[in-house]
Amino acid sequence: MIEESFVRLRTHRNNVHRYRQLLKTMLTDAERRFIESRLLEEESAIEALAIFEGAAGSAEPGPV
């Protein structure tokens, strides 16, 4: 589970990096809007993954 989460996080971070690099190039307004929306989606996915992993990691086992 941790390895899968790490792979997802790395993928999202790579996508964020790629989109930020694209935003530095000459784009049409439509292309810029599309990339900005994808960037927001990727950043939200990173936040959601962090929250999910934090919640899963903070769960303590109950009494035995």
C-alpha positions in Angstrom: 0.0 0.0 0.0 2.8 2.4 0.9 4.7 1.7 -2.3 1.5 2.2 -4.4 0.9 5.6 -2.7 4.5 6.6 -3.3 4.2 5.8 -7.0 1.0 7.8 -7.2 2.5 10.7 -5.4 5.6 10.7 -7.6 3.3 10.6 -10.7 1.3 13.6 -9.5 4.5 15.5 -8.7 5.9 14.7 -12.1 2.7 15.9 -13.7 2.8 19.2 -11.7 6.3 19.8 -12.8 5.4 19.1 -16.4 2.4 21.5 -16.3 4.5 24.2 -14.7 7.1 23.9 -17.4 4.4 24.1 -20.1 3.0 27.2 -18.5 6.4 28.9 -19.2 5.9 28.4 -22.9 3.9 30.3 -25.5 0.3 29.0 -25.3 -3.1 30.0 -26.6 -5.6 31.1 -24.0 -7.5 27.8 -24.3 -4.3 25.8 -23.9 -3.3 27.9 -20.8 -6.7 27.4 -19.2 -6.6 23.7 -19.9 -3.2 23.3 -18.4 -4.0 25.5 -15.4 -7.1 23.3 -14.7 -5.0 20.1 -15.0 -2.4 21.6 -12.6 -5.1 22.4 -10.0 -6.4 18.8 -10.4 -2.9 17.3 -9.8 -2.3 19.6 -6.8 -5.6 18.6 -5.3 -4.8 14.9 -5.9 -1.5 15.4 -4.0 -3.3 17.0 -1.1 -6.0 14.3 -1.0 -3.3 11.6 -1.1 -1.5 13.3 1.8 -4.6 13.6 3.8 -5.6 9.9 3.1 -2.1 8.7 4.0 -2.0 10.9 7.1 -5.3 9.5 8.3 -4.4 5.9 7.5 -1.0 6.3 9.3 -2.5 7.9 12.4 -5.0 5.1 13.0 -3.9 3.3 16.1 -4.9 -0.3 16.8 -7.5 -0.8 19.4 -7.0 -2.6 22.7 -6.4 -6.3 22.5 
